[in-house]
């Protein structure tokens, strides 16, 4: 009985899907199915009712799922306790972050973490929001950083900051001279939008819809960096967090116009698996994230 097998069944019990659990564990559905068959054979018990959709646990399966969760939790507690016995904090902190947070923040955070704890290494994956949640659920990372965070039965959220959203334009765009921009000022404007399945796109669409404004969406992208580049090329305007425009504003390559009240804000949060016992390195990084929150709207 390996920890990988325990984690696989825990994820099957949680997701009620063999293919979804296989994806979280990084194995093929056929391999996951074979592991499950061998497990049931070794236990002499049927753990899943395969006649239902989604899959459901048998009474024996519920008992085994509880065992898996208990063992994996105790494993995490043991590793954390073992880490506390060491004289120095060391190890690797695994983080998954959406592009806009990761690319704008991680260099600074890594430098600060290394200055305090030189034996701790920061390992960062830049992912789409849904992949950040997947990585957290599968214990591939300790901490996730996402915008518009959502808590679930398995995911806990720690609010981190609240970011002002602004209209990003090229410096020569007619809207760039405004002191503030109303949603109605954007009617018919060439607009660069985030991909429709991203939370930030839904919020921007709601903001425009509430003002009965229709824009001319010319492009869709899944990350802020590409949107900034398109704005600087004059391909259209966009609504983005103010803080991610730092370098472009300093260099005069982009303009940021505040949205008239009530405007828009982007909440950013730290997500982690519920009941997770952090090792000392991960706990130190979590404390670094939380210890000096920046003022609301700061850039």
Backbone torsions as a table, in degrees:
resi	resn	phi	psi	omega
1	UNK	NA	106.2	-177.7
2	UNK	-96.2	162.1	176.6
3	UNK	-62.6	-34.2	178.9
4	UNK	-63.1	-41.1	178.5
5	UNK	-67.7	-38.7	177.2
6	UNK	-62.8	-42.9	-179.7
7	UNK	-65.0	-39.0	179.4
8	UNK	-60.8	-47.8	-177.9
9	UNK	-69.4	-36.0	175.5
10	UNK	-57.5	-41.6	-178.9
11	UNK	-72.1	-33.6	174.3
12	UNK	-61.9	-45.3	-179.9
13	UNK	-63.3	-36.3	-177.1
14	UNK	-75.4	-46.5	-174.0
15	UNK	-88.1	-18.0	-174.9
16	UNK	58.4	30.5	-178.9
17	UNK	-146.1	124.4	179.6
18	UNK	-68.6	-42.7	-178.2
19	UNK	-67.4	-38.2	179.3
20	UNK	-66.9	-42.7	178.9
21	UNK	-65.1	-38.6	177.8
22	UNK	-61.3	-41.6	178.9
23	UNK	-62.5	-43.3	179.5
24	UNK	-63.4	-32.7	-178.6
25	UNK	-89.0	-5.7	178.5
26	UNK	74.0	30.0	177.0
27	UNK	-125.0	166.1	178.6
28	UNK	-77.8	154.0	176.6
29	UNK	-56.7	-36.5	180.0
30	UNK	-66.6	-38.9	177.9
31	UNK	-66.5	-39.3	178.5
32	UNK	-65.0	-40.8	179.2
33	UNK	-64.0	-39.6	179.0
34	UNK	-65.7	-42.5	177.9
35	UNK	-60.7	-42.0	-179.7
36	UNK	-64.5	-42.8	179.3
37	UNK	-61.4	-44.1	179.5
38	UNK	-65.6	-36.8	178.5
39	UNK	-64.2	-48.1	-179.4
40	UNK	-62.5	-37.0	179.0
41	UNK	-65.4	-42.4	-178.5
42	UNK	-68.8	-32.0	179.9
43	UNK	-85.6	-18.6	-176.9
44	UNK	67.8	34.0	-177.6
45	UNK	-149.5	146.8	174.7
46	UNK	-87.5	125.3	-174.6
47	UNK	-98.6	-24.2	-177.9
48	UNK	-124.7	144.0	170.1
49	UNK	-93.4	104.3	-174.4
50	UNK	-83.5	0.3	179.8
51	UNK	-86.9	-8.5	-178.1
52	UNK	-105.0	155.2	173.9
53	UNK	-134.0	117.7	0.8
54	UNK	-70.3	169.1	179.6
55	UNK	-56.9	147.7	175.6
56	UNK	-125.2	156.6	-179.6
57	UNK	-87.6	140.0	169.0
58	UNK	-76.1	168.5	175.3
59	UNK	-55.1	-38.4	177.2
60	UNK	-66.6	-36.8	178.8
61	UNK	-65.0	-37.7	178.2
62	UNK	-64.2	-40.8	178.2
63	UNK	-63.1	-43.2	-178.0
64	UNK	-69.8	-36.6	177.7
65	UNK	-62.5	-40.6	176.7
66	UNK	-61.7	-41.2	178.4
67	UNK	-61.9	-44.4	179.6
68	UNK	-59.2	-47.0	-179.7
69	UNK	-62.4	-41.6	-179.2
70	UNK	-64.3	-45.2	-178.5
71	UNK	-64.8	-43.8	-178.8
72	UNK	-66.8	-36.3	176.7
73	UNK	-66.7	-43.0	178.7
74	UNK	-65.1	-34.6	176.9
75	UNK	-61.4	-44.9	179.3
76	UNK	-63.9	-40.4	179.9
77	UNK	-65.4	-40.0	178.6
78	UNK	-63.0	-45.8	-178.6
79	UNK	-63.4	-39.5	179.5
80	UNK	-67.1	-42.2	179.1
81	UNK	-65.4	-38.5	178.4
82	UNK	-63.9	-40.0	179.3
83	UNK	-62.9	-35.8	-178.0
84	UNK	-68.4	-20.6	178.7
85	UNK	-76.9	-14.9	-178.5
86	UNK	-77.4	148.6	-176.9
87	UNK	-72.7	-26.9	-179.5
88	UNK	-124.6	146.5	174.6
89	UNK	-76.5	124.4	-179.7
90	UNK	-148.1	170.1	179.0
91	UNK	123.3	-169.0	-177.1
92	UNK	-118.8	132.2	173.3
93	UNK	-99.3	122.4	-177.8
94	UNK	-101.0	122.6	-175.8
95	UNK	-128.0	138.5	169.9
96	UNK	-116.2	130.7	-176.2
97	UNK	-137.7	146.0	170.5
98	UNK	-65.7	157.5	-171.6
99	UNK	-57.6	-46.2	-172.7
100	UNK	-65.5	-34.9	178.0
101	UNK	-78.4	-47.6	-175.8
102	UNK	-62.6	-49.3	-174.4
103	UNK	-69.5	-27.6	-178.3
104	UNK	-90.9	-17.4	-171.5
105	UNK	-115.9	-33.3	-165.4
106	UNK	-66.0	-34.0	179.1
107	UNK	-61.4	-46.5	178.8
108	UNK	-63.4	-45.7	-178.0
109	UNK	-65.9	-39.5	179.4
110	UNK	-64.0	-40.9	178.7
111	UNK	-62.7	-44.0	-179.6
112	UNK	-67.1	-41.5	179.4
113	UNK	-63.2	-42.8	-178.7
114	UNK	-67.2	-33.3	179.1
115	UNK	-67.4	-29.5	-179.9
116	UNK	-88.8	-42.1	-173.8
117	UNK	-131.7	83.7	-173.7
118	UNK	-63.9	-16.9	-179.1
119	UNK	-95.2	7.6	178.6
120	UNK	-105.3	133.2	-179.6
121	UNK	-111.6	137.5	178.9
122	UNK	-100.5	124.9	-179.7
123	UNK	-117.6	115.6	-171.4
124	UNK	-120.0	133.4	170.6
125	UNK	-112.0	131.9	177.4
126	UNK	-98.6	117.1	-170.3
127	UNK	-136.4	163.0	169.9
128	UNK	-68.2	157.0	-174.6
129	UNK	-52.1	-46.1	-176.8
130	UNK	-65.4	-29.5	178.2
131	UNK	-74.8	-28.3	174.7
132	UNK	-63.3	-46.7	178.4
133	UNK	-61.8	-41.3	178.4
134	UNK	-59.4	-44.4	-178.5
135	UNK	-64.6	-38.4	177.9
136	UNK	-66.5	-46.2	-179.0
137	UNK	-62.0	-36.3	-177.1
138	UNK	-86.2	3.4	-178.9
139	UNK	60.5	27.1	173.5
140	UNK	-80.1	-18.3	176.3
141	UNK	-135.5	160.8	177.7
142	UNK	-85.2	-40.0	-171.2
143	UNK	-137.5	143.9	172.7
144	UNK	-120.2	147.3	177.2
145	UNK	-122.1	116.8	-176.4
146	UNK	-138.7	158.3	171.0
147	UNK	-92.1	156.3	-177.8
148	UNK	48.8	54.7	-174.3
149	UNK	-65.8	146.6	179.9
150	UNK	-127.6	128.2	176.7
151	UNK	-87.6	150.6	177.3
152	UNK	-137.1	-173.4	178.0
153	UNK	-62.9	-27.2	-177.8
154	UNK	-109.5	-12.8	-175.7
155	UNK	-115.5	128.6	174.6
156	UNK	-104.1	147.5	-178.9
157	UNK	-119.0	132.6	170.9
158	UNK	-112.4	113.5	178.3
159	UNK	-58.9	137.2	-176.5
160	UNK	-113.4	-57.5	178.8
161	UNK	-158.3	168.7	-177.3
162	UNK	-127.1	117.1	-170.0
163	UNK	-106.0	136.5	175.2
164	UNK	-71.3	136.8	175.1
165	UNK	-101.1	141.0	-178.6
166	UNK	-134.0	166.4	172.7
167	UNK	-85.6	122.7	177.5
168	UNK	-98.6	127.9	179.4
169	UNK	-137.5	166.0	168.9
170	UNK	-70.9	153.8	-178.0
171	UNK	-60.2	-22.2	-177.3
172	UNK	-99.3	4.3	179.5
173	UNK	-70.7	142.6	-179.9
174	UNK	-55.1	-32.7	-179.3
175	UNK	-74.5	-15.4	-176.6
176	UNK	-66.1	-20.5	-176.7
177	UNK	-85.4	-9.1	-178.1
178	UNK	-72.7	146.7	175.7
179	UNK	-78.0	-35.0	171.8
180	UNK	-144.2	158.0	-179.5
181	UNK	-122.1	132.5	172.9
182	UNK	-86.3	154.1	176.8
183	UNK	-57.4	-36.0	-178.4
184	UNK	-66.5	-21.9	177.0
185	UNK	-66.8	-16.6	-175.9
186	UNK	-92.4	-2.7	-177.5
187	UNK	-56.2	124.0	177.9
188	UNK	78.3	-1.7	-177.9
189	UNK	-71.8	145.7	171.3
190	UNK	-64.7	124.0	-169.9
191	UNK	-128.0	135.3	177.2
192	UNK	-102.7	115.9	-170.6
193	UNK	-109.9	153.6	170.0
194	UNK	-72.1	157.9	176.3
195	UNK	-54.7	142.5	-171.5
196	UNK	-60.1	-27.2	-175.3
197	UNK	-84.2	1.1	-179.9
198	UNK	-90.6	141.7	-179.8
199	UNK	-56.0	-38.1	-178.2
200	UNK	-64.7	-34.1	177.4
201	UNK	-66.1	-40.7	179.6
202	UNK	-64.1	-38.2	-180.0
203	UNK	-68.9	-41.4	178.5
204	UNK	-65.6	-42.3	178.5
205	UNK	-62.0	-40.7	178.1
206	UNK	-63.2	-42.3	179.3
207	UNK	-58.9	-45.7	179.8
208	UNK	-69.4	-41.5	-178.3
209	UNK	-64.3	-39.1	-179.9
210	UNK	-64.2	-23.6	177.2
211	UNK	-99.2	8.5	179.8
212	UNK	55.6	43.3	-177.6
213	UNK	-110.5	133.7	174.8
214	UNK	-114.9	127.5	178.2
215	UNK	-107.2	166.1	176.6
216	UNK	-97.4	92.6	-176.8
217	UNK	-73.8	113.4	-175.9
218	UNK	-97.0	-26.3	-176.3
219	UNK	-148.2	153.2	172.0
220	UNK	-126.4	134.8	175.6
221	UNK	-137.2	158.5	-178.4
222	UNK	-100.5	5.1	178.9
223	UNK	-148.2	152.8	-173.3
224	UNK	-69.5	-34.3	-177.2
225	UNK	-59.2	-44.2	179.2
226	UNK	-67.0	-37.6	177.4
227	UNK	-62.8	-43.4	178.2
228	UNK	-59.4	-43.0	-178.9
229	UNK	-64.0	-40.0	178.6
230	UNK	-66.3	-38.7	177.4
231	UNK	-62.9	-44.9	-178.6
232	UNK	-65.0	-27.1	177.7
233	UNK	-80.9	-3.6	179.4
234	UNK	82.4	19.8	-177.7
235	UNK	-79.6	-8.7	-179.5
236	UNK	155.4	-175.8	177.3
237	UNK	-109.8	168.2	178.0
238	UNK	-154.5	165.5	174.9
239	UNK	-111.6	120.8	-174.6
240	UNK	-141.3	165.2	174.4
241	UNK	-64.2	136.1	-178.1
242	UNK	-59.0	-41.4	-170.9
243	UNK	-65.3	-23.5	-177.5
244	UNK	-82.6	-0.9	179.1
245	UNK	-97.3	8.3	-174.1
246	UNK	-43.0	-63.4	-171.0
247	UNK	-68.0	-39.2	-178.9
248	UNK	-66.6	-37.7	176.9
249	UNK	-66.1	-42.8	-179.5
250	UNK	-62.9	-32.1	-178.6
251	UNK	-92.1	-0.6	178.5
252	UNK	71.6	20.9	-177.6
253	UNK	-91.8	-8.4	-177.4
254	UNK	-149.8	156.3	175.9
255	UNK	-119.0	146.9	179.6
256	UNK	-124.5	120.2	-178.8
257	UNK	-112.1	122.6	179.4
258	UNK	-60.6	146.3	174.2
259	UNK	-83.6	135.9	178.6
260	UNK	-61.9	148.9	-179.1
261	UNK	-54.9	141.7	6.7
262	UNK	-83.1	-6.7	175.7
263	UNK	65.9	-157.8	-179.7
264	UNK	-139.5	146.1	174.6
265	UNK	-132.3	150.7	178.7
266	UNK	-113.9	110.8	175.4
267	UNK	-75.9	139.6	177.1
268	UNK	-123.5	136.2	-176.8
269	UNK	-135.9	162.4	174.5
270	UNK	-98.9	128.0	179.2
271	UNK	-117.9	145.1	176.1
272	UNK	-152.7	164.4	179.8
273	UNK	-70.9	134.0	179.4
274	UNK	-59.2	146.0	178.0
275	UNK	64.1	16.5	179.0
276	UNK	-74.6	132.9	175.6
277	UNK	-97.2	110.1	-176.5
278	UNK	-76.1	139.7	168.9
279	UNK	-71.3	166.3	-171.1
280	UNK	-62.3	-36.8	-179.9
281	UNK	-63.9	-46.0	179.8
282	UNK	-66.6	-37.9	178.5
283	UNK	-64.6	-39.1	178.6
284	UNK	-63.9	-40.4	179.4
285	UNK	-68.7	-39.1	177.8
286	UNK	-61.1	-41.7	178.1
287	UNK	-65.7	-36.1	176.7
288	UNK	-62.6	-42.1	178.9
289	UNK	-61.3	-37.9	-171.5
290	UNK	-91.6	-18.9	-166.7
291	UNK	-72.1	-28.4	-175.6
292	UNK	-134.5	66.8	179.6
293	UNK	-61.6	139.3	-179.6
294	UNK	-80.6	155.0	179.0
295	UNK	-57.9	148.5	178.6
296	UNK	-57.5	129.5	179.0
297	UNK	83.3	1.6	-178.0
298	UNK	-69.0	148.8	175.6
299	UNK	-121.7	NA	NA
